[in-house]
Amino acid sequence: MKYLVIALSTLVISASAHASCTTFGTMTTCSDGNTYNTIGNTTFGSNSRTGSTWSQTTIGNSTFGTASDGSSWSSTRIGNNSFGTDSRGNSWSCIGTYCN
């Protein structure tokens, strides 16, 4: 019985950790309140539970966007190297798996 309770608990936790999503055209709506709408190379996101919104655009190997707090961020990937600026204005870079 102890193992059955553990197995069922694990199943419930696993099931609740993933949102189910439905896509119709360019709009994806998920059970966790998130909605995504992709128009061209830009994705707009919102969450009906929190009221937050965000967006991101990809052009070539660069992606940039606006976080839910209104701040901007960017990322560029060239081969195994990536660099950018996070939503707090901090620069970052990765060479292979080494990041600073």
C-alpha beads as a LAMMPS data file, in Angstrom:
LAMMPS data file: protein, C-alpha beads

100 atoms
99 bonds

1 atom types
1 bond types

-500.0 500.0 xlo xhi
-500.0 500.0 ylo yhi
-500.0 500.0 zlo zhi

Masses

1 110.0

Atoms # bond

1 1 1 0.000 0.000 0.000
2 1 1 2.855 2.368 0.808
3 1 1 4.241 2.000 -2.724
4 1 1 0.824 2.580 -4.279
5 1 1 0.451 5.880 -2.387
6 1 1 3.942 6.972 -3.488
7 1 1 3.228 6.007 -7.107
8 1 1 -0.120 7.827 -7.143
9 1 1 1.418 10.903 -5.482
10 1 1 4.148 10.980 -8.123
11 1 1 1.564 10.676 -10.888
12 1 1 -0.517 13.559 -9.517
13 1 1 2.550 15.789 -9.067
14 1 1 3.777 14.982 -12.583
15 1 1 0.379 15.653 -14.115
16 1 1 0.002 19.003 -12.376
17 1 1 3.477 20.208 -13.431
18 1 1 2.606 20.335 -17.133
19 1 1 0.012 22.540 -18.786
20 1 1 -2.043 21.214 -21.648
21 1 1 -2.140 23.492 -24.682
22 1 1 -4.368 23.841 -27.721
23 1 1 -3.285 25.564 -30.926
24 1 1 -5.635 27.044 -33.503
25 1 1 -3.951 28.937 -36.330
26 1 1 -1.292 31.205 -34.795
27 1 1 -2.829 31.183 -31.300
28 1 1 -1.841 28.718 -28.568
29 1 1 -3.836 28.655 -25.326
30 1 1 -2.692 26.656 -22.298
31 1 1 -4.434 25.434 -19.150
32 1 1 -1.978 27.362 -16.959
33 1 1 -3.365 30.695 -18.226
34 1 1 -0.647 31.339 -20.821
35 1 1 -1.590 32.373 -24.349
36 1 1 0.862 32.739 -27.241
37 1 1 0.225 34.364 -30.603
38 1 1 2.887 34.243 -33.315
39 1 1 2.705 36.723 -36.159
40 1 1 5.593 36.425 -38.592
41 1 1 8.802 36.267 -36.545
42 1 1 7.272 37.807 -33.393
43 1 1 5.591 35.931 -30.547
44 1 1 3.332 37.757 -28.122
45 1 1 2.571 36.113 -24.804
46 1 1 0.168 36.802 -21.972
47 1 1 -1.076 35.129 -18.811
48 1 1 -4.723 35.546 -17.876
49 1 1 -4.043 34.608 -14.247
50 1 1 -1.308 37.204 -13.618
51 1 1 -2.169 39.833 -16.245
52 1 1 1.425 39.808 -17.492
53 1 1 2.398 40.237 -21.148
54 1 1 5.678 39.849 -23.058
55 1 1 6.982 39.587 -26.608
56 1 1 9.988 38.323 -28.521
57 1 1 11.201 38.685 -32.094
58 1 1 13.747 36.536 -33.902
59 1 1 15.688 37.864 -36.879
60 1 1 18.386 35.560 -38.190
61 1 1 20.449 34.341 -35.238
62 1 1 19.326 37.136 -32.891
63 1 1 16.328 37.182 -30.567
64 1 1 15.217 40.191 -28.597
65 1 1 12.171 41.069 -26.615
66 1 1 10.336 42.760 -23.827
67 1 1 9.908 40.957 -20.509
68 1 1 6.669 41.060 -18.514
69 1 1 8.016 43.942 -16.418
70 1 1 8.599 46.061 -19.552
71 1 1 12.389 45.677 -19.622
72 1 1 14.264 44.656 -22.773
73 1 1 16.626 41.729 -23.365
74 1 1 18.551 40.301 -26.319
75 1 1 20.455 37.200 -27.356
76 1 1 22.627 36.327 -30.367
77 1 1 24.063 32.920 -31.234
78 1 1 26.996 32.394 -33.575
79 1 1 28.049 28.758 -33.810
80 1 1 28.616 27.500 -30.250
81 1 1 28.923 31.052 -28.890
82 1 1 26.099 33.164 -27.481
83 1 1 25.969 36.640 -26.039
84 1 1 23.397 39.196 -25.041
85 1 1 21.871 41.379 -22.391
86 1 1 19.424 40.153 -19.768
87 1 1 16.280 42.023 -18.729
88 1 1 18.206 43.794 -15.944
89 1 1 20.713 45.259 -18.423
90 1 1 23.523 42.831 -17.544
91 1 1 25.704 41.602 -20.404
92 1 1 26.420 37.885 -20.625
93 1 1 28.280 35.551 -22.961
94 1 1 28.807 31.835 -23.450
95 1 1 31.633 30.151 -25.305
96 1 1 30.570 26.561 -25.744
97 1 1 29.286 25.488 -22.323
98 1 1 31.307 28.086 -20.376
99 1 1 29.209 31.125 -19.478
100 1 1 29.965 34.252 -17.532

Bonds

1 1 1 2
2 1 2 3
3 1 3 4
4 1 4 5
5 1 5 6
6 1 6 7
7 1 7 8
8 1 8 9
9 1 9 10
10 1 10 11
11 1 11 12
12 1 12 13
13 1 13 14
14 1 14 15
15 1 15 16
16 1 16 17
17 1 17 18
18 1 18 19
19 1 19 20
20 1 20 21
21 1 21 22
22 1 22 23
23 1 23 24
24 1 24 25
25 1 25 26
26 1 26 27
27 1 27 28
28 1 28 29
29 1 29 30
30 1 30 31
31 1 31 32
32 1 32 33
33 1 33 34
34 1 34 35
35 1 35 36
36 1 36 37
37 1 37 38
38 1 38 39
39 1 39 40
40 1 40 41
41 1 41 42
42 1 42 43
43 1 43 44
44 1 44 45
45 1 45 46
46 1 46 47
47 1 47 48
48 1 48 49
49 1 49 50
50 1 50 51
51 1 51 52
52 1 52 53
53 1 53 54
54 1 54 55
55 1 55 56
56 1 56 57
57 1 57 58
58 1 58 59
59 1 59 60
60 1 60 61
61 1 61 62
62 1 62 63
63 1 63 64
64 1 64 65
65 1 65 66
66 1 66 67
67 1 67 68
68 1 68 69
69 1 69 70
70 1 70 71
71 1 71 72
72 1 72 73
73 1 73 74
74 1 74 75
75 1 75 76
76 1 76 77
77 1 77 78
78 1 78 79
79 1 79 80
80 1 80 81
81 1 81 82
82 1 82 83
83 1 83 84
84 1 84 85
85 1 85 86
86 1 86 87
87 1 87 88
88 1 88 89
89 1 89 90
90 1 90 91
91 1 91 92
92 1 92 93
93 1 93 94
94 1 94 95
95 1 95 96
96 1 96 97
97 1 97 98
98 1 98 99
99 1 99 100
